[in-house]
Amino acid sequence: MSSPQRIAQMLENLVRLSGFFSRANELGLLDTEQAQRDLQRMILLYGADAYRRHFFESVELAGYETPAREIFLTEPQLFQSPATVDFWHVLVTVDGDEDEIPAMRRTIAAHEQLVEAEEDFGGLIGGLTDDPTYSENGGLFEDIDLEILVTQLAATLDEASPGVWLPPVRSSFGWHVVRLEQVRPGQRQDWEEAREQAEAIARQRHLQQALERLLREFGSEPAEFSEGAIARLRARHRMDAINDAYEREVSELMGSED
């Protein structure tokens, strides 16, 4: 709002929107049965969203430390740092389609040399890899979270057993030849590390339980429809239920606490 140009653009858009609405109204475009149904639907969704927000504000606790501590103590598996891996890595890049076959040959040759080698992988990898980080790590990646790796490489290491050079795997970076050295198990977080996550879980569960009670309350109330209302609804929409997209929108609306 500090920019005069942006303010002017917003006002211009508002004037245009008002103009379009006025012309549609003058032509009677809002008086059609379809337009009235759409407007009623928009009002329904707006009202439902307004009440949903009001409901969550009314039931939300001032703080969630106590239930969060209980979750932290009773469900420790939720508060583990991820497992990490150590692995040797060779990257053979592919420079365009014409380089695909030569790169595959280089990869196969590199894999064969590494399989035949005994322990001096670092020195051997230096002459085989195109990885620009080799000067920093000597070909050995340590304490790596699989989540940060390219998908194909992460999947290969996730299924691997330590101490074996794996068949080459292709990714957008090129060909990878890897050997898993060890898996480092995740460590349990202490309370201060886990507190924010635990309180978020406690809040989400509390609001979800409150919403479920509210939905049960609605479900317990008898619903009455005028004679022929369901038949008219089906005929209007030419289907056996209300529009699927509308149902999804309402479900998403009532199922979210944010």
N, C-alpha and C positions, 0 to 999 in steps of 0.2 A: 504493500500500500504506500510505500515511500516514493514510488515512481509515478510521476504525473502521466507518463505515456501509458502505463498499465491501467491506471485509474480511468483514463479516457477510453481505453479499449474496452474495459469492463462496462462502462456506461453505454458505450455504443452497442455492445452486444445485448445489454438489457433493453435498450430502446428497440432494437430489431426484434428481440423475442416478444416484447409486448405488442409490437406491430403485427407480427405473424399471428399472435393469439387473437387480437382484435378482429383481424380479417377472417380468421377461421370461425369466430363466433358470429360475425355478421352474416356469413354464408350459411350458417346453420350446421356447420360440420361437427359441432359438439353435441348436437341434438340427436344424432343417430343412435340406434340401439347399441351398436358396437362401441361407439365413443363413450356412452354412458356406462357400459360394462367396464371398459378400460379405466375410466375415472373412478368408479366404485372400487375397482381392484387396487388402484394406487392409494386411495384413501384407507382401505383396509390394511394394506401393508405398512403405510405410514403410521397408522394408529397402533398396529401390533408392535412395530419397532419402538415407538415411543413408550408403550407400556413395558415392553421387555427391558428397556434401559432403566425405567423407573423401578421395576421390580428388582433388578440386580443391585441397583443403588440402595434400595431399602433393606435388602438382606445381607449385603456385604459387611463383613466384620471390620472393626477398626484395625485389627492386626491378626496375623495368622501364625505367630511364632509357636504357640503351644501345640496346635495340630501339626505344624511343620516338624517340630522336634519329635513328635510321636512317629510320624512317617519316616524320619531319618533313622530312628532306632529300630523300627520294626520292618523296614523294607530297605536294607542296606544295599541291595543290588541296584537300586536306582541311582546311587551316588558313587559309582565307580568311574575313575578315569579310564579312557579306552586303552585296550591292550596295544602295544607297539611292537614293531619288528626291526630286526637288523638283517640286512641283505646286501649281497654283492650285486653289482649292476653294470651291464654293458649296454650302451645305446648305439645302434647303427641307424643313422638318419637316411632318409630317402629324398633325393633331390629331383622331384618330378617323376612323371611316368616312365621316362626313359631309364631312370636309375633304379627302378623297382627290382629288376632281375639281378643286376650287379649287387645291390644291397642285400638281397636274399642270399646270394652266394657268400658275401662277406659274413653275414650272420651265421650261416651254417658252419663256415670255417672257424669262426670265433667260438661257437658252441663246442665244436670238436676239440679245439685246443684247451678250452677250459675244463672239459670233462677229463681230459688226459692229464691235466696239471695236478699237482699235489697240494701245495699250500701257498705258493707265492702268487696269489691271485692279483694282488695290488699291482705288482710290476708288470704282469702279463696284460692286465686290463688296460694299462696306459697305452699300449700299442694297438688296442682293438676298438676302443670306445670313441664315440663322437660327443660324449656327454660333456658340456662346458663346465660342469661342476667337479670334474675329476681332480683338478688341481687342489680343490678344497677338501675332498673326502677320500681320495685315492681309490675310488670305486666302491667303498664300503659305506652304506647308508645305515645310520644307527638311530634307534629309538624313534622310528617313524610311524605315525598314525596312518593306517591304510586309507582313511577318509580323504587325505590330502593328495593321494596318488591318482593318476589317470585310471579310469574304470577298469580297463583290460588288465593292467598291471596289478592293481589291487586284488582283482578276482583271482588271478594266478597265484599270488602270494598267500591269499587267504586259504587256498586249498592245498598248499604245498607242505611237504615235510622238510625239516631242516637237513642241511648237508648234501643236497642234490641240485645239480645244475638242471634247470627246467627247460623244456622245449621253448624255442623262441615264441614271443607273442607280439602281435602288431598293434600299434596304437597310432594316433594322429602324429606322434612325435617320431615314429619310425619303428624299428625292431628292437625289442628288449630281450636280453638274455640275463636271467637272474638266478641267484642261489640264496635261498633262505638260510640264515645262520641261527637265529633264535627268535622266539616270541617272548616278549616281556609282558607279564600279566598286568592288568590294570590295577591301580591302587585305590583303596577307598578314600574318599575325600573326608576331611575333618568338617566339623559343623560350620565353621566360618566359610569354608569353600563351598559347602553345599547349601547354605542357608537360603540364598536367593531362589535357587531351584526348588528347594523343599517348600518354601512359602508359596511359590507359584503353583505347585502341585496341590497344596492344601486349599488354596483359594479356588482353583478350578474344580476340585472335587466338591467343595462346599456349595458353590454356585450350581453345579450340575445336580446335586441332590435336591437343592431348593427348586430348581426348574422341574425336576421329575415329580416332586410333590405338587407343584402347581398344575402340571399336566394331568396328574391323577385327579385333582380337584375338578378340573374342567371335564374330565372323562366321567366323573360320577354324576354330573348334572344331566337330567333328561333332556333330550333334544326333540323339539317338535317342529314338524314341517307342515305347511298347508297342503291340502289335498291336491295332488297332481304336480307338486313342486319338483319332485325328482324326475318325473317324465318330461316336464318342460326343460329342465336343466340338460338332460340327455339330448333332447331334440335340438336345443339351442347350439350345443357344442358338437353334435353329431358323434358322440362317443359315449362310453359307459362310465366315464369318470371325469372330473374336472381336469383341465389341461395339465399334462405332466410337468411342464416347466413351472407352472404356477405352484403346484404341489411342492416341487423341489425348492422353490424360492421361499415358501412359507416354512418348510422344514428347516432350511438353513437358518432362516431368521430366528426361529424359536429354539434352535439348538445351539446358538452361539451366545457367549456371555460377554464378548468384547464389543 
